Amino acid sequence: MRQETLKRPRVGLFVTCLVDLFRPTVGFASVKLLEEAGCEVEVPMAQTCCGQPAYNSGDREDTIAIATNTIKTFEEYDYIVAPSGSCAGMLRKHYPALFKDHAWEARAAAFSAKVHELMSFLVDVMGVDAVSAAREGNVTYHDSCSGLRELGIREQPRRLLGSVLGLKLKELKDSDVCCGFGGTFCVKYPDISNKIVEEKAANIQASGADTLLAGDLGCLMNMAGKLQRQGADIEVRHVAEVLAGMDDGPAIGGGER
C-alpha cells in the first residue's frame, strides 16, 4: 500500500459519458476507491466527452475542440484517472498524436503523461494490492481491447479481485477477444458486431460464473444487452462497483434485485 508520509495526490476523475449518463454508480465507486487509496479526488464540472467518437469518425476539427477543453479542465491535477480503458487510451495515447505540430503539442503531451485507467492507477501508481470488499459467488472477467492493448491492463484488476472476500474468479475463454462493441464500429457494422458478441456471450455462459465484470462500460452494456436478450441469468457489473463494495443495486441492464 502507499506510504502514509507521501503527499495526498490530487486526482481529477474523468467520469466518461457512459458512466455519467447510464451508470453513475461506477463514478461513485471510483471516487471511493481513489479516496481509500489516499487520493484527494475532484470531479470537474466542465468536463465533457474525451472526443473518441469524433476522432474515430475522422472529424479532426471537432476532436481538437473537445480535447482542448479536456486539457484545460484537467491539466492542473497531479493525475487524471478514468474508469475506462477506452477513454483513458484516447486521452493518454491519441491526444499526443492529435496535437502533433499543433500550438498545444507540449500541453497535450504533459496532460497525457498524467492520464491513467482506474485499475492501473490503483495498482501501478498507488500501490494498492487489496480492497476491503466482500462478495460471495463466481465472477468472470472480460479484457477490453483498448485497456489491454493500449494500456497493458490485465493483471491489475485480477490482483484486486483476488482480495475480495468470498469471490472466485473463473477465467473467461478468449477473454482478450473483442466483445463487438468498438464504439461506432457496432453502428457501422451491426451484423459483424452481433456475430462477435454472440460468441462472447456463449463463452460467458460457458464459464459457469454468475457475474461478468469488465473495466469499460461500453463493452459491459453491449454484452449485458446480448445476455439479457438470450435470457441468461448472469449479472453484469463494472469491476469498480465490486471492488468498492457498491454492488447491491441493479446490475447493468437488470431490474431491482
C-alpha positions in Angstrom: 0.0 0.0 0.0 1.1 3.7 -0.3 3.3 5.2 2.3 1.3 7.5 4.7 4.1 10.0 4.6 3.5 10.8 1.0 1.5 13.9 0.0 -2.1 13.1 -1.0 -2.2 13.3 -4.8 -4.8 15.5 -6.3 -6.8 13.4 -8.8 -9.2 14.7 -11.4 -11.8 12.0 -12.2 -12.7 11.8 -15.8 -16.1 10.3 -15.4 -16.8 9.4 -19.1 -20.0 10.0 -21.0 -21.4 6.5 -20.5 -20.9 6.5 -16.7 -22.4 9.9 -16.4 -25.5 9.1 -18.5 -26.1 5.4 -17.8 -24.2 4.2 -14.7 -23.3 6.9 -12.2 -22.6 4.2 -9.6 -19.3 3.5 -11.4 -18.3 7.1 -10.8 -19.2 7.0 -7.1 -17.3 3.6 -6.8 -14.3 5.1 -8.5 -14.3 8.1 -6.1 -14.5 5.7 -3.1 -11.6 3.5 -4.3 -9.4 6.5 -5.0 -10.1 8.1 -1.7 -9.4 4.9 0.1 -6.1 4.7 -1.7 -5.2 8.1 -0.3 -6.1 10.5 -3.1 -7.8 13.8 -3.0 -10.5 13.4 -5.7 -12.3 16.1 -7.6 -14.8 15.8 -10.5 -14.5 19.0 -12.7 -17.9 20.1 -13.9 -16.5 21.5 -17.2 -15.6 18.0 -18.5 -17.3 16.6 -21.5 -16.6 13.7 -23.9 -13.0 12.6 -24.5 -13.6 13.1 -28.2 -13.2 9.5 -29.2 -16.4 9.1 -31.3 -15.5 12.2 -33.4 -11.8 11.0 -33.6 -12.8 7.5 -34.9 -15.1 9.1 -37.4 -12.3 11.3 -38.9 -13.6 14.6 -37.5 -10.3 16.1 -36.5 -11.6 19.6 -36.1 -14.3 18.8 -33.5 -11.9 16.3 -31.8 -9.3 19.0 -31.2 -12.0 21.4 -29.9 -13.2 18.7 -27.4 -9.6 17.8 -26.5 -8.7 21.4 -25.9 -11.5 21.7 -23.4 -10.4 18.5 -21.7 -6.8 19.6 -21.3 -7.8 23.0 -20.0 -10.1 21.4 -17.5 -7.8 18.7 -16.1 -4.2 19.9 -16.6 -3.9 21.4 -13.1 -4.3 18.0 -11.4 -1.5 15.6 -10.4 -3.2 12.8 -12.1 -6.2 12.3 -14.4 -8.0 9.0 -13.8 -10.8 7.4 -15.9 -12.8 4.2 -15.1 -12.5 3.2 -18.8 -9.6 1.8 -20.8 -11.1 3.2 -23.9 -11.4 6.8 -22.7 -8.0 6.6 -20.9 -6.5 5.2 -24.1 -7.8 8.1 -26.0 -6.6 10.7 -23.5 -3.2 9.1 -23.0 -2.3 7.6 -26.4 -4.1 9.6 -29.0 -4.1 13.2 -27.7 -0.3 13.5 -28.4 -0.7 12.4 -32.0 -3.8 14.6 -32.4 -1.8 17.7 -31.4 1.4 16.9 -33.2 2.8 20.1 -34.8 0.0 22.0 -33.1 0.4 25.0 -30.8 -0.8 22.9 -28.0 1.6 20.0 -28.6 3.6 20.4 -25.4 0.5 20.9 -23.3 -1.2 17.8 -24.7 1.9 15.7 -24.1 2.2 16.9 -20.5 -1.5 16.3 -19.9 -1.5 12.8 -21.4 1.5 11.7 -19.3 -0.7 12.2 -16.2 -3.6 10.1 -17.5 -4.3 6.6 -16.1 -7.1 4.0 -16.2 -8.5 3.3 -12.8 -7.3 -0.2 -12.2 -3.8 0.6 -13.4 -3.6 3.7 -11.3 -4.7 2.0 -8.1 -2.2 -0.9 -8.6 0.7 0.6 -10.5 0.8 4.1 -9.2 -0.8 4.0 -5.7 0.5 0.5 -4.9 -2.9 -0.8 -3.8 -2.8 -4.6 -3.5 -6.1 -5.4 -1.7 -9.5 -3.9 -1.0 -11.9 -4.4 1.9 -14.9 -5.6 -0.2 -16.7 -8.9 0.2 -18.9 -10.7 -2.3 -19.9 -14.4 -2.5 -20.0 -16.0 -5.9 -18.2 -16.7 -9.1 -17.2 -14.0 -11.5 -15.5 -13.9 -14.9 -13.6 -11.0 -16.5 -13.6 -9.6 -20.0 -10.4 -7.7 -21.0 -11.4 -4.7 -23.1 -9.4 -4.1 -26.3 -8.2 -0.5 -25.5 -7.3 -1.2 -21.9 -5.5 -4.4 -22.7 -3.7 -3.4 -25.9 -3.1 0.3 -25.5 -2.5 0.4 -21.7 -1.4 -3.1 -20.7 -4.3 -3.7 -18.3 -4.8 -7.3 -17.4 -3.3 -8.4 -14.1 -4.2 -5.3 -12.2 -8.0 -6.0 -11.9 -7.4 -9.6 -11.3 -5.0 -8.8 -8.4 -7.6 -6.6 -6.7 -10.4 -9.1 -7.3 -8.3 -11.8 -5.7 -8.6 -9.8 -2.4 -12.4 -9.7 -2.4 -13.6 -11.9 0.4 -15.7 -14.9 -0.9 -15.1 -14.1 -4.5 -13.9 -16.7 -7.0 -12.6 -15.8 -10.4 -13.3 -18.1 -13.3 -11.2 -17.2 -16.3 -13.2 -16.5 -19.5 -12.3 -18.3 -22.7 -10.9 -15.8 -25.2 -11.2 -13.0 -22.5 -8.9 -10.9 -24.7 -11.2 -11.1 -27.8 -13.3 -8.1 -28.7 -16.9 -8.0 -27.5 -18.1 -6.5 -30.8 -18.9 -3.0 -29.4 -16.0 -0.9 -30.6 -17.8 2.4 -30.2 -19.0 3.4 -33.7 -18.0 0.0 -35.1 -21.2 -1.6 -33.8 -23.2 1.1 -35.6 -21.3 0.9 -38.9 -21.1 -2.9 -39.0 -24.0 -4.2 -36.9 -24.1 -7.7 -38.4 -20.4 -8.3 -37.7 -20.7 -6.8 -34.3 -23.7 -9.0 -33.4 -21.7 -12.1 -34.5 -18.8 -11.2 -32.3 -20.9 -10.6 -29.2 -22.8 -13.8 -29.8 -19.6 -15.7 -29.5 -18.6 -13.7 -26.5 -21.9 -14.4 -24.8 -21.5 -18.1 -25.4 -18.1 -18.1 -23.7 -19.5 -16.1 -20.8 -22.3 -18.6 -20.2 -19.8 -21.5 -20.5 -17.6 -20.0 -17.8 -20.0 -21.0 -15.1 -19.8 -17.6 -13.5 -22.8 -15.8 -12.1 -21.4 -12.3 -12.7 -19.5 -10.8 -15.6 -17.1 -8.0 -14.9 -15.0 -5.6 -17.0 -13.5 -2.1 -16.9 -15.3 -0.5 -19.8 -18.9 0.4 -19.6 -19.4 0.3 -23.4 -18.3 -3.3 -23.5 -20.4 -4.1 -20.5 -23.6 -2.6 -21.9 -23.0 -4.5 -25.2 -22.5 -7.8 -23.5 -25.3 -7.2 -21.0 -27.8 -6.5 -23.8 -26.9 -9.7 -25.6 -27.1 -11.8 -22.4 -30.4 -10.2 -21.5 -31.9 -10.9 -24.9 -30.8 -14.5 -24.6 -32.4 -14.8 -21.2 -29.1 -15.6 -19.4 -29.2 -15.4 -15.6 -25.8 -13.6 -15.4 -25.3 -10.2 -13.7 -23.1 -7.7 -15.5 -21.2 -5.1 -13.5 -18.2 -2.7 -13.7 -15.3 -4.1 -11.8 -15.1 -0.8 -9.7 -18.5 -1.5 -8.3 -17.5 -4.9 -6.9 -14.1 -3.7 -5.6 -15.7 -0.7 -3.8 -18.5 -2.9 -2.3 -21.1 -0.9 -4.1 -22.7 -3.9 -5.9 -26.0 -4.1 -4.1 -28.0 -2.2 -6.7 -29.4 -3.3 -10.1 -26.9 -5.0 -12.4 -26.3 -3.4 -15.8 -29.4 -4.0 -17.9 -31.2 -5.5 -15.0 -34.0 -4.6 -12.7 -34.1 -4.2 -8.9 -32.6 -7.1 -7.0 
